[in-house]
Amino acid sequence: MNIISFDDFKKIDIRTGTIIEVERVPNTRKLYKIRVDLGERGVKQTISSLVGYYTKEELLNKRAIFLANLEPAKFAGETSEGMLLAAEMNDKVVLLTTDKEIRNGAKIT
């Protein structure tokens, strides 16, 4: 495990968001293109390998935790502007969510 400084942690921008669109990325086995509403921060797109763990219907309108300041990257020709955070163990993947209602774009501290 790598230890980071508090100053490094402060660089990370993690926000709450609601998944508003989900579609399969063509010609891939595991990828969804997901659009996440981050409130005042706008809508961001992520490419996530959640096929097999969640259906489109399970993801749509789900509140999730989103890493908002990750450098954009291309996956299967699609741009990913951040990352949905999930817990992973063995063959199980579970998205991180909030236990109570809070507005989209709330900062995780």
C-alpha positions as CSV (number, residue, x, y, z in Angstrom):
1,M,0.0,0.0,0.0
2,N,1.3,3.4,-1.0
3,I,1.0,6.2,1.6
4,I,0.0,9.6,0.2
5,S,0.2,13.0,1.9
6,F,-2.8,15.0,3.0
7,D,-1.8,17.6,0.3
8,D,-2.1,14.8,-2.3
9,F,-5.5,13.8,-0.9
10,K,-6.7,17.4,-1.2
11,K,-6.1,17.2,-5.0
12,I,-8.7,14.5,-5.4
13,D,-12.2,15.8,-6.3
14,I,-14.8,13.2,-5.4
15,R,-18.5,14.2,-5.9
16,T,-22.0,12.7,-5.6
17,G,-23.9,12.3,-8.9
18,T,-26.9,10.6,-10.4
19,I,-26.5,8.3,-13.4
20,I,-28.8,9.7,-16.1
21,E,-27.8,7.7,-19.2
22,V,-26.4,4.2,-19.7
23,E,-25.6,2.5,-23.0
24,R,-23.4,-0.4,-24.1
25,V,-20.2,0.5,-25.9
26,P,-20.4,-1.3,-29.2
27,N,-18.0,-4.2,-29.9
28,T,-16.9,-4.6,-26.3
29,R,-17.8,-7.3,-23.8
30,K,-17.8,-5.3,-20.5
31,L,-18.1,-1.6,-21.2
32,Y,-21.0,0.9,-20.5
33,K,-20.9,4.5,-21.5
34,I,-22.5,6.3,-18.5
35,R,-23.4,9.9,-18.1
36,V,-23.4,11.3,-14.6
37,D,-25.2,14.5,-13.5
38,L,-22.9,16.3,-11.1
39,G,-25.2,19.2,-10.4
40,E,-23.5,22.6,-10.9
41,R,-20.4,20.8,-12.2
42,G,-22.4,19.6,-15.2
43,V,-22.7,16.2,-16.8
44,K,-19.7,14.0,-17.1
45,Q,-19.2,10.8,-19.2
46,T,-17.4,7.7,-17.9
47,I,-16.6,4.4,-19.6
48,S,-17.0,1.7,-17.0
49,S,-16.6,-2.1,-17.1
50,L,-19.8,-2.8,-15.2
51,V,-21.5,-5.1,-17.7
52,G,-22.1,-8.4,-15.9
53,Y,-22.3,-6.7,-12.5
54,Y,-25.2,-4.3,-13.2
55,T,-27.9,-4.1,-15.8
56,K,-28.7,-0.8,-17.6
57,E,-31.9,-0.6,-15.6
58,E,-30.1,-1.1,-12.2
59,L,-27.7,1.8,-13.1
60,L,-30.1,4.3,-14.4
61,N,-31.1,6.9,-11.8
62,K,-28.6,5.4,-9.3
63,R,-26.8,7.9,-7.0
64,A,-23.1,7.2,-7.2
65,I,-19.7,8.5,-6.1
66,F,-17.6,9.9,-8.9
67,L,-14.0,10.9,-9.2
68,A,-14.4,14.2,-11.1
69,N,-10.9,15.4,-11.8
70,L,-9.3,12.3,-13.3
71,E,-7.5,13.0,-16.6
72,P,-9.7,12.2,-19.6
73,A,-8.9,8.9,-21.3
74,K,-10.1,7.0,-24.4
75,F,-11.6,3.5,-24.1
76,A,-12.9,1.7,-27.2
77,G,-13.0,5.1,-29.0
78,E,-15.1,6.7,-26.2
79,T,-13.9,9.5,-23.9
80,S,-14.0,8.9,-20.1
81,E,-14.0,12.1,-18.1
82,G,-13.8,10.5,-14.6
83,M,-14.5,7.3,-12.7
84,L,-17.4,5.8,-10.8
85,L,-16.0,4.5,-7.5
86,A,-16.7,0.9,-6.5
87,A,-15.7,-1.7,-4.0
88,E,-14.3,-4.9,-5.5
89,M,-13.6,-8.3,-4.0
90,N,-13.2,-11.6,-5.7
91,D,-15.9,-11.6,-8.4
92,K,-18.1,-8.9,-6.9
93,V,-18.2,-5.2,-7.8
94,V,-20.5,-2.8,-5.8
95,L,-20.8,0.9,-6.7
96,L,-20.3,3.3,-3.8
97,T,-23.4,5.3,-3.0
98,T,-24.8,7.6,-0.3
99,D,-27.0,6.4,2.5
100,K,-29.1,9.6,2.5
101,E,-30.3,12.0,-0.1
102,I,-27.9,14.8,-1.0
103,R,-27.7,17.1,-4.0
104,N,-25.7,16.1,-7.1
105,G,-22.2,17.5,-7.0
106,A,-21.8,17.5,-3.2
107,K,-18.1,17.2,-2.4
108,I,-16.9,14.0,-0.6
109,T,-14.5,14.9,2.2
